[in-house]
């Protein structure tokens, strides 16, 4: 879920205010401006007439509203992960997240002995998914054979286990690597 343009503008304005406050604090800390100078400027702005007080109050309320809105936009985005429709019933819908689909794809691809590294991207369609794989294979692998088996296997695995239609599986072979990928504290073996 992407941020709407209004939310991006609000976030930018809020960050500009935070930037200005940060610069002000730095200038106060190094002595370039004084607390008395800032205090007298603010007092003159708010005490001279009621217009300054009203403007200050409005700016404060707007900044508070921007901050709360941006906070809830981020929370709302994380609460609703992108999904693909599995099934629609008379009492509701059943969906699966793209993260769960990605895990299925990764697990299947890594189970193939000639495939080393796998990077996958899942694109959600209305009622299907499109899968892009970037893989590294063993140097002795027959690339057309390995990729065709991987393509058919991923499609069948996801359709069987997730219950969704896979519209296509695109594969890009990035490298032919000799060494398996290292994970954790694996040390190279010396013979």
C-alpha positions in Angstrom: 0.0 0.0 0.0 1.5 3.3 -1.1 1.3 6.6 0.6 -1.2 9.0 -1.0 0.2 12.3 -2.3 -1.5 14.3 0.5 0.2 12.1 3.1 3.5 12.6 1.4 3.1 16.4 1.4 2.1 16.3 5.1 5.1 14.2 5.9 7.4 16.5 4.0 6.0 19.6 5.8 6.4 17.8 9.2 10.0 16.9 8.4 10.7 20.5 7.4 9.5 21.7 10.7 11.6 19.1 12.5 14.6 20.1 10.4 14.1 23.8 11.4 13.8 22.9 15.0 16.9 20.8 14.8 18.9 23.6 13.3 17.5 26.0 15.9 18.7 23.7 18.7 22.1 23.3 17.1 22.4 27.1 16.8 21.4 27.5 20.5 23.9 24.9 21.5 26.9 26.5 19.8 25.9 30.0 21.0 25.1 31.4 17.5 21.7 32.5 18.9 20.7 33.1 22.5 17.7 31.9 24.5 16.9 35.5 25.4 16.8 36.4 21.7 14.5 33.5 20.9 12.3 34.2 23.9 12.0 38.0 23.1 11.1 37.2 19.5 8.4 34.7 20.5 7.1 37.1 23.2 6.9 39.9 20.7 5.1 37.8 18.2 2.5 36.4 20.7 2.1 39.3 23.1 1.9 42.2 20.7 -1.5 41.4 19.4 -4.0 38.6 19.3 -3.3 37.8 15.7 0.1 36.4 16.5 -1.4 34.2 19.2 -4.1 32.9 16.9 -1.6 32.1 14.2 0.7 30.4 16.7 -2.3 28.3 18.0 -3.3 27.4 14.4 0.2 26.3 13.4 0.5 24.3 16.6 -2.8 22.5 16.0 -1.9 21.8 12.4 1.5 20.4 13.3 -0.2 18.2 15.9 -2.8 17.0 13.4 -0.1 16.3 10.7 1.9 14.3 13.2 -1.1 12.2 14.3 -2.2 11.6 10.7 1.2 10.5 9.5 1.5 8.2 12.6 -1.8 6.6 11.8 -1.1 6.3 8.1 2.0 4.3 8.8 0.2 2.1 11.3 -2.7 1.5 8.9 -0.2 0.6 6.1 1.5 -2.0 8.2 -1.8 -3.5 9.4 -3.0 -4.2 5.8 -0.3 -6.1 4.0 -0.8 -6.6 0.2 -2.8 -9.7 -0.5 -4.1 -11.9 -3.3 -7.7 -13.3 -3.3 -7.9 -17.0 -2.7 -11.6 -17.4 -2.6 -14.8 -15.4 -2.2 -17.7 -17.0 -0.3 -21.1 -15.8 0.6 -19.8 -14.9 4.1 -16.6 -13.1 3.1 -13.3 -13.5 1.4 -10.1 -15.5 2.0 -6.8 -13.8 1.1 -3.1 -14.7 1.4 -0.4 -12.1 1.9 2.4 -11.6 -0.6 4.8 -12.3 2.2 3.3 -15.8 2.7 3.5 -16.4 -1.1 7.1 -15.2 -1.2 8.0 -17.7 1.6 6.3 -20.5 -0.4 8.3 -19.6 -3.5 11.6 -19.3 -1.7 11.2 -22.6 0.1 10.3 -24.4 -3.1 13.1 -22.8 -5.2 15.8 -23.4 -2.5 14.8 -27.1 -2.4 16.1 -27.6 -5.9 19.7 -28.9 -5.8 21.0 -26.9 -8.8 19.5 -23.5 -7.6 21.7 -21.6 -5.2 20.5 -18.1 -4.4 16.9 -17.0 -5.0 15.4 -13.5 -4.9 11.7 -13.3 -5.6 9.2 -10.6 -6.3 5.4 -11.3 -6.1 3.0 -9.0 -8.0 -0.6 -9.1 -6.9 -3.2 -9.1 -9.6 -7.0 -9.0 -9.1 -7.4 -12.8 -8.5 -3.9 -14.1 -9.4 -0.2 -13.5 -8.8 2.8 -12.9 -11.1 6.2 -14.2 -9.9 9.6 -12.9 -10.8 12.6 -14.9 -9.8 16.3 -13.9 -9.9 18.4 -17.0 -9.3 22.0 -18.2 -9.2 22.6 -21.7 -10.4 25.4 -24.2 -10.1 27.9 -23.9 -13.0 27.3 -27.4 -14.3 23.5 -26.8 -14.4 21.7 -27.0 -17.7 20.1 -23.6 -17.5 17.1 -24.2 -19.9 16.2 -27.4 -18.1 16.7 -26.1 -14.6 14.7 -22.9 -15.2 11.8 -24.7 -17.0 11.6 -27.2 -14.0 11.7 -24.3 -11.6 9.1 -22.3 -13.5 6.7 -25.2 -13.7 7.4 -26.3 -10.1 6.9 -22.9 -8.6 3.6 -22.4 -10.5 2.3 -25.9 -9.5 3.5 -25.5 -5.8 1.9 -22.1 -5.3 -1.4 -23.0 -7.0 -1.7 -26.3 -5.1 -0.7 -25.0 -1.6 -2.1 -21.4 -1.8 -5.1 -22.1 -3.9 -4.5 -19.1 -6.2 -3.9 -18.8 -9.9 -0.3 -18.0 -10.9 -0.5 -16.0 -14.2 3.2 -16.2 -15.0 6.6 -17.1 -13.6 9.5 -15.0 -15.0 13.0 -16.2 -14.3 16.3 -14.3 -14.7 19.5 -16.3 -14.1 22.0 -13.8 -12.6 25.1 -16.0 -12.0 26.4 -19.5 -12.1 28.1 -19.9 -8.7 30.3 -22.7 -7.5 30.0 -22.2 -3.7 26.7 -22.5 -1.9 25.6 -19.4 -0.1 26.9 -18.9 3.5 24.4 -18.5 6.2 25.1 -17.7 9.8 28.5 -18.8 11.2 29.3 -21.3 8.5 33.0 -21.6 8.1 34.6 -22.6 4.8 35.8 -26.2 4.8 39.5 -26.9 4.3 40.5 -30.2 2.7 
